[in-house]
């Protein structure tokens, strides 16, 4: 349901924007250091730093920012465990991530990150239990991500995961999955993340944003002619829809798309990812996974 091998309409209420700015200005060095450690995949160090700072946090909003980061660290540290790790260890890690996310939501229900990381943890816990639990949890995950998207539609991470959810869940009449919506959410997530990087809010655009968009395109598998014929209808739906999630289910209609089939664009994206990562000297664990995924997809799609 969630990342790893895991664009912007609704305005934030003024009071929320001010609260968020106030909290971030209170401990900028702490949060910047935690985020840098997280980006370097040094999850235990980030967790220790945040836990040490928690008793001195002066506001609920500040504590909420610490708790969602603790949830993030617990989630990714667990996701990085070997695939044959004991189920009890995996369950503990994801349950801890969910507990931290619940604390963040309780302290600041207007912070999108708490809902995002709770959705991530719920998804992994459901997958660990069984495929039926994962299917039953899909609606809850969608609702948590939808809440996060309404609170902060500029956060590319939210759309990136919504894309994967809509791509992997069965469609009507069994469930709400929709490959066309998944592609739009994937494009939105990538565009939003690029804008976040330009604004200095995040340090990079993970290669998996490109990998996942290529996968969503390959799953939809429209011809070049169908892409062009559907584009006008998507543009109309995007212009007429006001709800931020429903609107961005048609985001592809708001952007220019290349005159290619879905499969051709998927191959183009995967080739770019592979080329970028093959020239990197020292790759992180995540980048090695991203390269392996792009290469595997190319072998499959170029046959």
C-alpha positions, -999 to +999 in steps of 0.1 A: +000+000+000+028+023+008+062+034-006+096+024-013+104-010-034+072+041-023-001+201-091-025+222-057-058+237-052-073+240-017-058+269+003-049+263+040-069+282+065-049+312+076-049+301+113-034+268+103-007+283+082+003+306+110+003+278+136+025+257+114+049+285+107+051+292+145+058+257+154+085+252+128+102+285+137+104+273+174+128+244+167+141+248+131+175+232+139+160+202+155+136+195+127+162+202+100+187+178+117+160+151+121+150+154+085+186+152+073+192+121+094+160+106+080+170+114+044+204+096+051+184+066+063+198+070+099+164+064+115+177+054+150+197+086+153+167+108+142+145+089+167+169+095+196+172+132+187+134+136+187+128+116+218+153+137+237+136+169+225+101+158+233+100+167+271+112+203+263+086+209+235+066+240+246+034+237+225+011+210+213+018+218+177+056+214+183+050+180+200+028+170+170+057+178+147+080+156+168+055+127+169+048+125+132+086+124+126+088+096+152+061+078+132+080+084+100+112+070+115+095+040+130+078+032+097+108+034+075+131+016+100+106-012+100+102-011+062+140-014+059+141-047+079+149-079+060+119-095+043+124-126+065+123-106+097+100-121+124+064-110+119+063-099+156+091-075+149+074-061+119+041-058+137+057-040+166+074-015+143+043-006+124+021-005+155+046+019+170+045+041+139+006+041+141+007+050+178+031+079+172+008+091+143-022+089+166-004+111+191+004+136+164-032+137+153-045+141+189-021+170+195-027+188+162-057+175+141-049+201+115-015+187+106-017+166+075+014+145+083-002+127+112-030+113+089-004+105+062+018+084+085-012+067+101-024+057+067+011+043+059+012+022+091-024+009+087-016-002+052+014-022+062-003-037+093-032-049+071-008-064+046+010-083+073-022-098+086-036-110+053-048-099+019-084-097+032-074-074+060-056-052+034-087-051+013-110-042+042-085-014+053-085+002+019-114+025+027-098+037+059-065+043+042-082+063+015-101+084+041-069+092+060-051+102+029-081+123+017-081+141+051-044+148+047-049+160+011-076+184+021-053+198+049-023+202+027-029+196-011+007+209-019+023+178-003+033+155-031+038+125-007+000+123-002-008+121-039+020+097-045+005+072-021-031+078-033-019+069-068-005+036-056-037+028-036-060+035-066-037+015-089-037-016-067-072-018-053-098-035-075-122-013-093-160-013-093-181-031-083-157-046-057-140-014-046-129+021-057-097+013-076-093+033-109-062+032-131-070+066-147-073+082-113-041+065-103-022+081-132-036+115-124-027+112-088+008+100-098+013+130-120+000+153-093+023+138-067+054+141-089+046+177-099+038+187-064+070+172-051+090+190-077+074+223-066+082+215-029+118+210-039+119+243-057+105+260-026+131+244-004+105+224+016+121+191+007+157+181-002+149+160-033+124+142-055+128+105-048+132+084-079+104+062-068+079+090-077+090+084-113+090+046-110+055+045-095+042+068-122+057+046-149+040+015-132+006+033-131+009+042-168+018+006-177-012-007-157-036+017-174-021+009-209-039+034-230-029+039-266-016+074-278-050+080-296-070+072-265-048+094-243-055+124-266-092+117-269-096+114-231-076+145-224-104+170-231-129+152-210-104+151-181-097+188-185-134+195-183-138+174-152-108+190-135-121+225-142-156+218-130-148+198-098-142+216-065-134+188-040-096+186-039-093+148-041-120+144-068-105+173-087-070+158-088-084+124-099-086+143-132-053+161-128-039+147-161-064+170-179-047+200-164-013+193-178+003+187-212+010+150-219+035+137-245+021+122-277+029+086-267+011+056-255+011+048-218+035+019-224+059+042-244+058+069-217+064+043-190+094+030-208+107+065-213+104+073-176+120+040-165+150+045-189+155+080-174+155+066-139+179+038-148+203+062-166+203+086-136+210+060-110+235+039-131+259+069-131+257+074-093+288+062-075+275+057-040+238+048-040+216+046-008+196+014+000+165+031-014+183+042-046+196+006-052+160-006-049+148+022-072+174+012-098+165-025-095+128-017-100+134+004-131+156-022-146+131-050-139+103-030-154+123-022-185+131-059-190+093-066-188+080-037-209+107-038-237+101-075-246 
